[in-house]
């Protein structure tokens, strides 16, 4: 996996008072995967979609969480 630009996932998750474990469970991804994404590693669009849905956000919000 390539490291990409930083994203806002950790900030948004913390603002919503959601634990990493809770978000990983809601998004149906592993805690390790979530941790790597928060550290700036890239992930598939399908994984981003799962995270956005777990955060009750839409694909239109993608750039707020994962800036291009």
N, CA, C and O atoms as CSV, one atom per row, in Angstrom:
chain,resi,resn,atom,element,x,y,z
A,1,UNK,N,N,0.838,-1.190,0.000
A,1,UNK,CA,C,0.000,0.000,0.000
A,1,UNK,C,C,0.879,1.248,0.000
A,1,UNK,O,O,1.899,1.324,0.685
A,2,UNK,N,N,0.453,2.198,-0.777
A,2,UNK,CA,C,1.199,3.452,-0.816
A,2,UNK,C,C,0.646,4.414,0.227
A,2,UNK,O,O,-0.548,4.424,0.529
A,3,UNK,N,N,1.539,5.209,0.756
A,3,UNK,CA,C,1.101,6.241,1.678
A,3,UNK,C,C,0.599,7.425,0.855
A,3,UNK,O,O,1.247,7.830,-0.110
A,4,UNK,N,N,-0.530,7.969,1.225
A,4,UNK,CA,C,-1.083,9.092,0.492
A,4,UNK,C,C,-1.086,10.322,1.386
A,4,UNK,O,O,-0.563,10.302,2.500
A,5,UNK,N,N,-1.679,11.385,0.881
A,5,UNK,CA,C,-1.800,12.597,1.680
A,5,UNK,C,C,-2.621,12.307,2.937
A,5,UNK,O,O,-3.393,11.349,2.985
A,6,UNK,N,N,-2.445,13.127,3.920
A,6,UNK,CA,C,-3.216,12.929,5.140
A,6,UNK,C,C,-4.701,13.109,4.844
A,6,UNK,O,O,-5.081,13.816,3.911
A,7,UNK,N,N,-5.518,12.469,5.640
A,7,UNK,CA,C,-6.961,12.623,5.496
A,7,UNK,C,C,-7.519,13.149,6.811
A,7,UNK,O,O,-6.792,13.298,7.793
A,8,UNK,N,N,-8.798,13.423,6.815
A,8,UNK,CA,C,-9.449,14.017,7.989
A,8,UNK,C,C,-10.242,13.000,8.795
A,8,UNK,O,O,-11.043,13.372,9.653
A,9,UNK,N,N,-10.025,11.726,8.525
A,9,UNK,CA,C,-10.838,10.692,9.159
A,9,UNK,C,C,-10.731,10.711,10.683
A,9,UNK,O,O,-11.747,10.687,11.377
A,10,UNK,N,N,-9.522,10.755,11.198
A,10,UNK,CA,C,-9.339,10.727,12.653
A,10,UNK,C,C,-10.012,11.935,13.309
A,10,UNK,O,O,-10.678,11.800,14.336
A,11,UNK,N,N,-9.834,13.109,12.712
A,11,UNK,CA,C,-10.430,14.326,13.254
A,11,UNK,C,C,-11.951,14.225,13.285
A,11,UNK,O,O,-12.579,14.540,14.296
A,12,UNK,N,N,-12.535,13.786,12.181
A,12,UNK,CA,C,-13.994,13.669,12.103
A,12,UNK,C,C,-14.494,12.614,13.086
A,12,UNK,O,O,-15.500,12.825,13.764
A,13,UNK,N,N,-13.797,11.478,13.168
A,13,UNK,CA,C,-14.194,10.416,14.101
A,13,UNK,C,C,-14.159,10.932,15.536
A,13,UNK,O,O,-15.084,10.688,16.310
A,14,UNK,N,N,-13.091,11.645,15.890
A,14,UNK,CA,C,-12.971,12.165,17.255
A,14,UNK,C,C,-14.011,13.253,17.549
A,14,UNK,O,O,-14.533,13.322,18.662
A,15,UNK,N,N,-14.313,14.098,16.561
A,15,UNK,CA,C,-15.340,15.130,16.756
A,15,UNK,C,C,-16.698,14.504,17.047
A,15,UNK,O,O,-17.507,15.062,17.788
A,16,UNK,N,N,-16.933,13.342,16.454
A,16,UNK,CA,C,-18.211,12.648,16.651
A,16,UNK,C,C,-18.180,11.708,17.854
A,16,UNK,O,O,-19.148,10.996,18.120
A,17,UNK,N,N,-17.059,11.710,18.577
A,17,UNK,CA,C,-16.894,10.895,19.783
A,17,UNK,C,C,-17.118,9.403,19.504
A,17,UNK,O,O,-17.767,8.703,20.282
A,18,UNK,N,N,-16.573,8.939,18.391
A,18,UNK,CA,C,-16.675,7.531,18.016
A,18,UNK,C,C,-15.301,6.900,18.190
A,18,UNK,O,O,-14.295,7.444,17.733
A,19,UNK,N,N,-15.265,5.759,18.846
A,19,UNK,CA,C,-13.987,5.071,19.018
A,19,UNK,C,C,-13.588,4.388,17.714
A,19,UNK,O,O,-14.418,4.140,16.840
A,20,UNK,N,N,-12.291,4.092,17.607
A,20,UNK,CA,C,-11.809,3.360,16.429
A,20,UNK,C,C,-12.512,2.023,16.314
A,20,UNK,O,O,-12.921,1.619,15.226
A,21,UNK,N,N,-12.652,1.342,17.432
A,21,UNK,CA,C,-13.283,0.024,17.434
A,21,UNK,C,C,-14.725,0.104,16.945
A,21,UNK,O,O,-15.168,-0.720,16.145
A,22,UNK,N,N,-15.444,1.098,17.432
A,22,UNK,CA,C,-16.841,1.270,17.050
A,22,UNK,C,C,-16.967,1.571,15.558
A,22,UNK,O,O,-17.820,0.999,14.880
A,23,UNK,N,N,-16.124,2.464,15.045
A,23,UNK,CA,C,-16.192,2.807,13.625
A,23,UNK,C,C,-15.809,1.605,12.753
A,23,UNK,O,O,-16.447,1.346,11.732
A,24,UNK,N,N,-14.787,0.890,13.150
A,24,UNK,CA,C,-14.370,-0.292,12.385
A,24,UNK,C,C,-15.502,-1.312,12.336
A,24,UNK,O,O,-15.766,-1.904,11.289
A,25,UNK,N,N,-16.164,-1.514,13.457
A,25,UNK,CA,C,-17.274,-2.472,13.510
A,25,UNK,C,C,-18.429,-2.003,12.627
A,25,UNK,O,O,-18.987,-2.790,11.862
A,26,UNK,N,N,-18.790,-0.722,12.731
A,26,UNK,CA,C,-19.883,-0.178,11.927
A,26,UNK,C,C,-19.576,-0.255,10.431
A,26,UNK,O,O,-20.459,-0.546,9.624
A,27,UNK,N,N,-18.322,0.008,10.067
A,27,UNK,CA,C,-17.923,0.011,8.656
A,27,UNK,C,C,-17.612,-1.399,8.138
A,27,UNK,O,O,-17.383,-1.604,6.946
A,28,UNK,N,N,-17.609,-2.362,9.064
A,28,UNK,CA,C,-17.286,-3.751,8.720
A,28,UNK,C,C,-15.901,-3.879,8.080
A,28,UNK,O,O,-15.711,-4.561,7.073
A,29,UNK,N,N,-14.940,-3.188,8.711
A,29,UNK,CA,C,-13.535,-3.303,8.312
A,29,UNK,C,C,-12.733,-3.631,9.564
A,29,UNK,O,O,-13.222,-3.467,10.682
A,30,UNK,N,N,-11.517,-4.087,9.377
A,30,UNK,CA,C,-10.712,-4.429,10.551
A,30,UNK,C,C,-10.174,-3.169,11.223
A,30,UNK,O,O,-10.021,-2.119,10.598
A,31,UNK,N,N,-9.897,-3.308,12.498
A,31,UNK,CA,C,-9.309,-2.206,13.257
A,31,UNK,C,C,-7.943,-1.839,12.679
A,31,UNK,O,O,-7.586,-0.662,12.632
A,32,UNK,N,N,-7.186,-2.830,12.243
A,32,UNK,CA,C,-5.871,-2.585,11.635
A,32,UNK,C,C,-6.024,-1.737,10.372
A,32,UNK,O,O,-5.252,-0.805,10.145
A,33,UNK,N,N,-7.023,-2.066,9.557
A,33,UNK,CA,C,-7.269,-1.300,8.325
A,33,UNK,C,C,-7.618,0.142,8.657
A,33,UNK,O,O,-7.083,1.071,8.050
A,34,UNK,N,N,-8.514,0.331,9.616
A,34,UNK,CA,C,-8.908,1.684,10.008
A,34,UNK,C,C,-7.707,2.467,10.522
A,34,UNK,O,O,-7.536,3.638,10.182
A,35,UNK,N,N,-6.883,1.833,11.330
A,35,UNK,CA,C,-5.691,2.481,11.873
A,35,UNK,C,C,-4.757,2.927,10.744
A,35,UNK,O,O,-4.242,4.044,10.763
A,36,UNK,N,N,-4.546,2.057,9.775
A,36,UNK,CA,C,-3.674,2.388,8.642
A,36,UNK,C,C,-4.232,3.559,7.836
A,36,UNK,O,O,-3.483,4.440,7.414
A,37,UNK,N,N,-5.547,3.566,7.624
A,37,UNK,CA,C,-6.167,4.658,6.864
A,37,UNK,C,C,-6.007,5.973,7.621
A,37,UNK,O,O,-5.694,7.000,7.019
A,38,UNK,N,N,-6.218,5.947,8.930
A,38,UNK,CA,C,-6.055,7.172,9.729
A,38,UNK,C,C,-4.613,7.668,9.696
A,38,UNK,O,O,-4.367,8.866,9.840
A,39,UNK,N,N,-3.665,6.764,9.507
A,39,UNK,CA,C,-2.254,7.161,9.425
A,39,UNK,C,C,-1.873,7.649,8.028
A,39,UNK,O,O,-0.731,8.050,7.801
A,40,UNK,N,N,-2.826,7.617,7.092
A,40,UNK,CA,C,-2.581,8.185,5.777
A,40,UNK,C,C,-2.347,7.195,4.660
A,40,UNK,O,O,-2.039,7.591,3.535
A,41,UNK,N,N,-2.491,5.901,4.953
A,41,UNK,CA,C,-2.333,4.919,3.883
A,41,UNK,C,C,-3.588,4.906,3.014
A,41,UNK,O,O,-4.698,5.138,3.493
A,42,UNK,N,N,-3.386,4.631,1.733
A,42,UNK,CA,C,-4.488,4.618,0.785
A,42,UNK,C,C,-5.360,3.384,1.009
A,42,UNK,O,O,-4.924,2.400,1.606
A,43,UNK,N,N,-6.582,3.454,0.526
A,43,UNK,CA,C,-7.477,2.300,0.579
A,43,UNK,C,C,-8.390,2.349,-0.636
A,43,UNK,O,O,-8.457,3.345,-1.357
A,44,UNK,N,N,-9.082,1.250,-0.834
A,44,UNK,CA,C,-9.974,1.177,-1.988
A,44,UNK,C,C,-11.191,2.073,-1.798
A,44,UNK,O,O,-11.566,2.415,-0.677
A,45,UNK,N,N,-11.800,2.444,-2.926
A,45,UNK,CA,C,-13.010,3.260,-2.893
A,45,UNK,C,C,-14.117,2.555,-2.110
A,45,UNK,O,O,-14.877,3.199,-1.387
A,46,UNK,N,N,-14.205,1.238,-2.256
A,46,UNK,CA,C,-15.234,0.477,-1.529
A,46,UNK,C,C,-15.058,0.630,-0.022
A,46,UNK,O,O,-16.041,0.715,0.714
A,47,UNK,N,N,-13.813,0.665,0.437
A,47,UNK,CA,C,-13.539,0.841,1.870
A,47,UNK,C,C,-13.913,2.255,2.302
A,47,UNK,O,O,-14.493,2.449,3.370
A,48,UNK,N,N,-13.581,3.236,1.474
A,48,UNK,CA,C,-13.964,4.624,1.781
A,48,UNK,C,C,-15.481,4.734,1.879
A,48,UNK,O,O,-16.002,5.423,2.757
A,49,UNK,N,N,-16.189,4.057,0.980
A,49,UNK,CA,C,-17.653,4.093,0.985
A,49,UNK,C,C,-18.195,3.505,2.293
A,49,UNK,O,O,-19.120,4.062,2.884
A,50,UNK,N,N,-17.630,2.398,2.742
A,50,UNK,CA,C,-18.073,1.781,4.001
A,50,UNK,C,C,-17.866,2.735,5.177
A,50,UNK,O,O,-18.725,2.855,6.051
A,51,UNK,N,N,-16.726,3.404,5.186
A,51,UNK,CA,C,-16.430,4.351,6.271
A,51,UNK,C,C,-17.409,5.522,6.228
A,51,UNK,O,O,-17.952,5.913,7.261
A,52,UNK,N,N,-17.637,6.080,5.048
A,52,UNK,CA,C,-18.568,7.199,4.918
A,52,UNK,C,C,-19.970,6.791,5.373
A,52,UNK,O,O,-20.637,7.547,6.079
A,53,UNK,N,N,-20.417,5.608,4.975
A,53,UNK,CA,C,-21.745,5.137,5.389
A,53,UNK,C,C,-21.811,4.960,6.902
A,53,UNK,O,O,-22.819,5.297,7.524
A,54,UNK,N,N,-20.743,4.436,7.494
A,54,UNK,CA,C,-20.713,4.252,8.950
A,54,UNK,C,C,-20.757,5.588,9.683
A,54,UNK,O,O,-21.261,5.672,10.803
A,55,UNK,N,N,-20.223,6.636,9.043
A,55,UNK,CA,C,-20.233,7.982,9.627
A,55,UNK,C,C,-21.515,8.740,9.273
A,55,UNK,O,O,-21.662,9.913,9.617
A,56,UNK,N,N,-22.452,8.058,8.578
A,56,UNK,CA,C,-23.709,8.675,8.125
A,56,UNK,C,C,-23.439,9.845,7.179
A,56,UNK,O,O,-24.108,10.877,7.229
A,57,UNK,N,N,-22.442,9.654,6.321
A,57,UNK,CA,C,-22.090,10.671,5.324
A,57,UNK,C,C,-22.360,10.087,3.941
A,57,UNK,O,O,-22.548,8.879,3.796
A,58,UNK,N,N,-22.379,10.950,2.929
A,58,UNK,CA,C,-22.633,10.500,1.562
A,58,UNK,C,C,-21.338,10.546,0.750
A,58,UNK,O,O,-20.323,11.078,1.201
A,59,UNK,N,N,-21.396,9.981,-0.448
A,59,UNK,CA,C,-20.218,10.038,-1.324
A,59,UNK,C,C,-19.848,11.477,-1.658
A,59,UNK,O,O,-18.688,11.772,-1.943
A,60,UNK,N,N,-20.831,12.373,-1.625
A,60,UNK,CA,C,-20.538,13.791,-1.886
A,60,UNK,C,C,-19.636,14.381,-0.795
A,60,UNK,O,O,-18.944,15.375,-1.017
A,61,UNK,N,N,-19.655,13.754,0.385
A,61,UNK,CA,C,-18.819,14.208,1.503
A,61,UNK,C,C,-17.404,13.624,1.450
A,61,UNK,O,O,-16.567,13.927,2.300
A,62,UNK,N,N,-17.147,12.787,0.443
A,62,UNK,CA,C,-15.865,12.062,0.373
A,62,UNK,C,C,-14.659,12.994,0.483
A,62,UNK,O,O,-13.697,12.693,1.189
A,63,UNK,N,N,-14.716,14.134,-0.224
A,63,UNK,CA,C,-13.554,15.031,-0.214
A,63,UNK,C,C,-13.354,15.728,1.118
A,63,UNK,O,O,-12.260,16.219,1.400
A,64,UNK,N,N,-14.406,15.779,1.954
A,64,UNK,CA,C,-14.252,16.351,3.301
A,64,UNK,C,C,-13.398,15.409,4.165
A,64,UNK,O,O,-12.608,15.850,4.999
A,65,UNK,N,N,-13.581,14.112,3.944
A,65,UNK,CA,C,-12.877,13.110,4.732
A,65,UNK,C,C,-11.561,12.711,4.071
A,65,UNK,O,O,-10.523,12.619,4.727
A,66,UNK,N,N,-11.623,12.479,2.768
A,66,UNK,CA,C,-10.461,12.015,2.001
A,66,UNK,C,C,-10.146,13.006,0.881
A,66,UNK,O,O,-10.495,12.761,-0.273
A,67,UNK,N,N,-9.489,14.122,1.210
A,67,UNK,CA,C,-9.197,15.116,0.170
A,67,UNK,C,C,-8.305,14.540,-0.930
A,67,UNK,O,O,-7.387,13.764,-0.664
A,68,UNK,N,N,-8.590,14.930,-2.149
A,68,UNK,CA,C,-7.796,14.418,-3.293
A,68,UNK,C,C,-6.446,15.080,-3.340
A,68,UNK,O,O,-5.643,14.782,-4.225
